[in-house]
């Protein structure tokens, strides 16, 4: 096969995969295929109420930052973050700040590619404030506190023990395609520390950018 023919075959295969993905999304999420005409008055606050359960997960890319105590930006990892949470309060406040509080359990599994191949696993409790005044869009701010085991240590300059604590915080936004399903985007500052239990505790810092899906289950 000529180079031109190979390129055409490659592009043809890519187009088929793209179209297949569109078809699957259309079947799984009919709101994507039919637009918003069927639910023009729908808002996030109609679903995200006290007692609502949220099930879902995020997939994220972590990029290291040589800021604060972290000594190198040569850190990169893939994070998988399943999550389950429940809305704890009725709607609070008014105007743009109107919202409610949610608490989530968030296990994590991660694979580091830089500075070398390594693994991380653990979990966090995540506290989340949902802003409910933006129609189908639901901005939020969250903070997670948890524990993490990783074999990065003692091979990196920042840490000397495999057992660490993890703190992350940042904004996110969910868009509700239906009254049950939302797509979520999140950007967090991510910090790993051994709390002084080892010889080295410079901290390992990074930015975690994630995308995922949430399924809302009313009480």
C-alpha positions, 0 to 999 in steps of 0.5 A: 500500500502506498503512503497516500493509501495508508493515510487515507485508510488511517483517516477513514478508520479514525472517522469510523471510530469518531462516528461510532463514539457519537452513536454510542453517546447518542444512545446512552445520553439522549439529551445529547442527540435531542438538544435542550428543547425537551427540557427548556426549564430544567435547572441543576437546582431541580435535582441537586437537593438535600438527600440526593446521591451522586455516583460517578468518577473522574479521569485526570492528568497530573502535571508536577509544579516546582512551586512552594516546597516541591523540588521538580516539575518532572512529575506526570501521572494518570489518576482514576477517581471513582466517587460517591457522595450525598447532598447534606443541606437545603439550598443556602444563600441567595443570588449567585452564591446560592448553593448547598454542601455535599460530602463525597468518598473518593478512592484513587488509583494512579500511575506515574509516568515521570520521573519513572514508572510508579503507582499510587493508591488511596482515598479522600473525603471530599467536601463540596459546595455546589453553586445552583444559580446557573441553570444546567451549569453547576459550578462548584468548589471542592476540597479533598483530604485523604491518605495515599500510598506510593512507591515514588518514595524514597526514589524522589527528592521530595519524599522518603516514605511510601505512606503519605497524606494528600490534600487537593482543592480547586474549582469544577463545573458540571453540565446536566444533559438530563435530570440524572446525568452530568458531565464534570470538569475539574481543576485542582491544586494537588499536594502530597506530604508525609507530615514529617514522618520520614527524613524528607518532607518537601511536599509533592505539588501539581495540578490535576485536570480531570473530566468525568461523569456524574449520575444523580439519584434523588432521595 
